[in-house]
Amino acid sequence: MSTHAPTAGSVEALLLQHQIDQLNAACAAALDEQRFEAWPEFFLPDASYKVQARENFDRGLPLALIDLESQGMMKDRVYGVTQTIFHAPYYMRHIVSPAQVLAVNNGIIHAQAHYAVFRTKPGGVSEVYNVGRYIDRIVRTEAGLRFQSRQCIYDSEMVLNSLIYPV
């Protein structure tokens, strides 16, 4: 069954937006607090996660900085980030806008939110690290809302140094 997003301003629409905002906040907090092992748990086992330049996204080009096709690949990324990649330490801070629910089709919630990620090196200044929008497909599970897919479409053509942590 295909349906549209709940009527804007309705209690159902506000509750859904609040639930998505809480999912986004919890996911961002896990990354900001460097609880990377918790990050894949926000996704379904067969979920996808992609970090892609806006230019490639707009042109329909497939090249992405990160393109993970399952929760298992996300866990592998976490292992790499926490156990094998050595880099100068830094902290991240995510600022995520309220979600916009675009549609609900066959139990899949289509939503988007804008994000900004700041990076702070110990003893250094904070800098804008990555800015863009999340394009999400979300489903309800017994454990709550989970991402079926998340596309992080970043605006800048240049990424500072390398992208190590998920955005």
C-alpha positions, 0 to 999 in steps of 0.5 A, a space after each residue: 500500500 502506498 501512502 503519502 506522508 502524514 498530513 503536516 501539523 497532524 499529531 501523527 506527522 509531529 510524532 513521526 518527525 519527533 521519532 526521526 529526530 530522536 533517531 538522528 540525535 541518537 545516531 549523531 551522539 554515538 558518533 560524537 561520543 566515539 561509540 562507533 560500535 553502536 553506529 551500525 545498530 541504527 541500521 537494518 542488517 541489509 541497509 546501505 550507507 553512502 557518503 557522496 559528493 553533491 556533484 556526483 549525486 546530482 549527475 547520477 554518477 555512482 562514485 562515493 567516498 564511502 559506499 557500504 552495502 550492509 550492516 556487516 560492512 559497517 561493522 568492518 568500517 568500525 573495526 578499521 576506524 577503531 583498530 587499524 587506522 592511525 591518525 591524529 586524534 580529533 573530535 566530531 560534533 554533529 548538528 542535525 536539522 529537524 527531519 522533513 518527512 517526504 513520504 511513507 510508501 509501503 512502510 518505508 519512511 522517506 525523510 531528509 535532514 540537513 547536517 553540519 559536522 565540525 571537527 576539533 583537534 585537541 588543543 586546536 580550533 574547531 573547523 567545519 568538516 562536512 556539510 550536506 543533507 541526509 537522504 534516508 529510508 527508514 522502517 519501523 522495527 520491534 527495536 524502533 526506527 532503523 535506517 534501511 538506507 542513508 545517503 550523506 550528500 555533502 556540498 563541498 567539493 573538497 573534504 579536509 584530509 580524509 574522511 575516516 569516521 561516518 558522517 
